[in-house]
């Protein structure tokens, strides 16, 4: 059967989508167009040189993998890079660049989904087994702050002396996107890099369960157990998903006991502390509490700024300080969402050939962040209130203490508190860098005025209707 470039690329996209997040897929793979397939060389068109460089730096291994799946070991990828978009008279100008195919083999530590091979232990150096670790997750790229200091310090201690410290097991818990997987894989990578001969394995609880089910079906329970009993440092992600799986919990209980008794390190993550885990046996929960349980919290402002600076520095991209501060103040949920915003901002700048500035950052956030997706955002509130009180938006952010401007500013802060999910600190930032106590005072002042001034209260009710209508 003769394959065409579109069908080959569609199959590639299907595999890629399973291995990257939705935001990354939409940003970096959806805009790509397949244009030619000749002699097992697939040519794809990308929008810019920056786009090509980003794919080669961040996704070269997954691209190489899917090309080999579709076209065989001899399959290769070539990029057609748009240098000039052209116009009605002239066609776009493109150049062809090869895939950076220095080696047909991806690095041994790349996080690949490979089936468990328990027979691989026979006569093989265990330290050379695939640990399923992402080499990009290191302590150097994990930014420390008040929100994660205990967990990071404990993790580093474990990485230096696995199985020897009192932090065994080490349980890291916290909400989505706060860096649990990054931290535990950083521990694993540190052990691999500094302690020769250690067999480290990272596995999600879902994959652990699926491997166990396959072993049951193929009568290979003993092989499955032997594989896990040889591990020096076991990292199991999202243990909450073991809840309700009785037989999986039973085998994990025995593996846990064996590893712990033999001085091997156990590291786990969860979305909640052990006491709140549901559907897990008491004997497992009690063992989870033997070592140290540390939480990861939402990053504070300073940590978010440091994360952005570190990310941009590592990617060799310059972002103005005012843009960094705006992003840090506006995205205060979790690290994953913050990184998604950064990726989209860079993509917007590349695709539209624009410099990264405050206006572009605002446009990008409107399309991504839930708080700003709502048409009633801080910008809209400031514009509406400024028009209503006949003042300038800049006046709301200035230090002036004129009565009419102070009232307009306080009313704006009041509605920002009512109609957005921004923190008090974030609201204060958008009004000239004021602190959260100023926002609290503004909200209280508006409530007090509504209590004693009937006309003011009616005015506020009319403004509320405008914001409610905007949301419909």
Secondary structure, DSSP 8 states (H G I E B T S, - for coil): ----HHHHHHHHHHHHHHHS-HHHHHHHTTT-EEEEEETTEEEEEES-HHHHHHHHHHSHHHHHHHHHHHH-TT-EEEEEEEEE---SSS--EEEEEE---S-SS--TTS-------GGGGTTS-GGGS-----TT--STTS---TTTHHHHHHHHHHHHSTTTSS--SEEEEESTTSSHHHHHHHHHHHHHHHSTT--EEEEEHHHHHHHHHHHHHTT-HHHHHHHHHT-SEEEEE-GGGGTT-HHHHHHHHHHHHHHHHTT-EEEEEESS-GGG--S--HHHHHHHTSSEEEEE----HHHHHHHHHHHHHHTT----HHHHHHHHHH--S-HHHHHHHHHHHHHHHHHHT----HHHHHHHHHHH-HHHHSSS-HHHHHHHHHHHHT--HHHHHS----HHHHHHHHHHHHHHHHH----HHHHHHTTTS--HHHHHHHHHHHHHHHHH-HHHHHHHHHHHHHHHHHH-
